[in-house]
């Protein structure tokens, strides 16, 4: 899909959600203990893994240097079209 490598900063999302395992730290995976379902429109999508995801070379607006953005407790849903970063969780992480 055209948007599969795009990421949306979502004001209302309560989780970090991605559709690919590519940038995950493989040692960070947590076994999903129960079936976690993500609702998207009329679909119910199953979370397949959870772990630490690394966005490479994000520009830091304060010093203009590129840094990696490391997000914990990110869920993978392969059928999801776009990646979602929760704005609320980013602010919580910063605190």
PyMOL commands that set and color helices and strands:
alter all, ss='L'
color gray80, all
select helices_A, chain A and resi 26-28+87-94
alter helices_A, ss='H'
color red, helices_A
select strands_A, chain A and resi 7-10+16-18+37-40+43-46+49-59+66-76+83-86
alter strands_A, ss='S'
color yellow, strands_A
deselect
rebuild
show_as cartoon
